[in-house]
Amino acid sequence: MKTLGIILIIAGIAMIIIRGFSVQTEKKVVDLGPVEVNKKENKWVGWPTYAGGIVAVVGVVLLVGSNKRNG
């Protein structure tokens, strides 16, 4: 549980700092036999800042809880 708590804390902090990322997708627009027209689009995948805070808090709770059980 201690390791999971540390991982969640790090992930939560990263989610606060990095608010999302861009993914490039390719979409087929026209397909006329040997002729194809494709369109590349950038899509933003993001999350709210408070989600990173929640993940970090859950990590802290797990870390403190595992220390109390072992201590």
C-alpha positions, 0 to 999 in steps of 0.5 A: 500500500505504501508503494501505491500511495507514493505512485498516486502522490506522484501521479496527482502532482503530475496531473496538476502540473500537466493538465492534459496532452494532445493526440493526433488522429487521422480520419478518412474523408474521401475514398474513391478506389485508389484515391484516398483523402485523409485529414489529420486532427489534433484532439486535446485529452485533459482533466480538471486540476482538482482531479490531480489534487484528489489523486494526490490526497488519496495517495497521502491517505494510503501512505499515512494509513499504511504507516499507522498499520506498520507502526 
